[in-house]
Amino acid sequence: MSEVPDNNSRRTVLLFAVAIVVASVICYHRTLNFPFHFDGAAKIQTNEAYQTLTWADFPTTTRSLVGLSWRLNYLIDGGTLVGYHLGNIAIHITASLLLFGFIYQTLQLPKTAQRYRDHAVPLAAGVALLWAVHPLQTQSVTYIVQRYESLMGMFFLLSLFCFVRGYSSKVHWAWYVGSVIACAGSTLCKEVAVVLPLVILWYDRAFLAQSWRDLFRKRWAVYAGLFTSWLILAQVAFVPVEQHDQHGTVVVHEVDFSGDEPVRTRVGSKEYLYSQAHAIPFYIQLTILPMGQSLDHGWRATYSLTEAIWPGVLVVAALALTIGCIFRAPRWSFVSACFFLILAPTSSILPIQDIVFEHRMYLPLAAVLTLIVFGLYEGLRQMEGKPSSGSSHLSASQAMLVLLVVLVVVYGGISIARNEVYRSNESMWRDVLAKNPKNPRAWHGIAHAHIMRGEWAEAIPYIEKTIELHPEYKFKDSYSESFMGGAKKALDIGDLDMAARMLDLAIKTNPSNSEAYVQLAKVIYRQNPRKSVVLLQMALARDPDNLEAQELLNQLSP
């Protein structure tokens, strides 16, 4: 096979590194003023806890290193949107470059086939470029709060890069120390990093060590340091069950409101595993054909083995192939194992409220793209054949470069378009609603966007739909007060119907608001005195000291 001249030269490495940076900037440069979503602004941007920096903030628990990054953002520029986005983009670019370096270093190893070593730079850069611009990454980069995922991924890749550099470097101990520190950093960002020592162990045996004895004899101290990171995660075991319930992990319930009475069902390990039989193929589909992306898919759990069996067969077959390749093709087994290992904490048996979240594919995406890029390369090599004299057709390596450029342009273009969804809260939630019209959080999200602009009348139908889909939806108490204020304005202009509608929503968004019952009773007492009596009784049930409710009830009671 003909080769590209100076395929692995330093100039080529630098050229591809610059391409990764430029491509990433092109994909994300328009997002710098995009807002926080969900309640990210309240939890991060305006959270006073993240506006100070003391020694007490030194990261010691999982996710605390990301908390430190929020504090640094505020310290540097006062916590502007541009600052948060620049931080996320810088983290993603760094992670992309580390992925490039890690794959390049791996392809230079003695156990790697010569045909891959000859084209190490373009193959490694192809994977890293696709990973950097892929639309699945937008949730981890543009959705600011998911810095938890991207920063964990950056340290994860840094640990891998340092480990392979330690193998080939003369000062190997310094690189190994760096790998251990980066492993701890990844663990301090997110719990998914629990698998990092196992990933490095699998990598070592597949690419570096001649035997398990050789592995532990030469690098036992490194693994002692890597597995020490599990002590950080051990603190999770002491978290009260109530806190897990509050955050939608471990203790997970679903409520079905389709009947006369709500039906609560616990989502256990079995049901969550069944659900992931659908989720994992969906992630693969989004990797190849990124259509149907959503910030909040709102999937319900799968409770029947029958529903999970067919997609489950595909997942089990892929897992069995991974295990089977351990002895026959250990290096390919490692790539596939990375996909399953990194997804395991969130996509196996530990129940989490959200069945599907695209940011969970931040790191596993690299494994899938590696298989795709190398599969395309092998396919082109097989098609190349022996060119006849005077033939001018592209070589396999040249055709591969052309194909990669096309894929980068296509995926990058989709990412740019996908990022536009995050331009405002309303546009993001309308996109969610378009993908799942039965998602109550989408209806509420659009209502909230209207409320933030003071458009209470426009928010009403969305609030009502939210309550229809989820009668127990938890609204902010401020909603109830704001609806009461809107009702007062409606009364000032004599619009009794609108006032009654707003007061009804004031009650539904905060059933403990005694004053809302009183005001609604006063508005409707001429048309429906019996209901007014009931409302006043309900007001007193919530606040026995409500004198106005007591006086009105005395006047209306026979």
Buried (B, 14 or more C-beta within 10 A) or exposed (E): EEBBEEBBEEEBBEEBBEBBBEBBEBBBEBBBEBBBBBEBBEBBBEBEEBBEEEEEBEBEEBBBBBBBBBBBBBBEBEBBBEBBBBBBBEBBBBBBBBBBBBBBBBBBBEEBEEBBBBBBBBBBBBBBBBBBBBBBBBBBBBBBBBBBBBBBBBBBBBBBBBBBBBBEEEEBEEBBBBBBBBBBBBBBBBBBBBBBBBBBBBBBBBBBBEEEEEBBEBBEEBBEBBBBBBEBBEEBEEEEEEEBBEEBBBBBEBEEBEEEEEEEBEBBEBBBBBBBBBBBBBBBEBBEEBEEBBBBBBBEBBBEEEBBEEBBEEBEEBBEEBEEBBEEBBBBBBBBBBBBBBBBBBBEEBBBBBBBBBBBBBBBBBBBBBBBBBEBBEEBBEEBEEEEEEEEEBBBBBBBBEBBEEBBEBBBBBBBEBBBBBBBBBBBBBBBBEBBEEBBBBBBBBBBBBBEEEEBBBBBEBBBBBBEBBEEBEBBEEBBBBBBEBBEBBBEEEBBEBBBBBBBBBBBBBBEBBBBBBBBBBBBBEEBEEEBBEBBBBBBEBBEEBEBBBEBBEEBEE
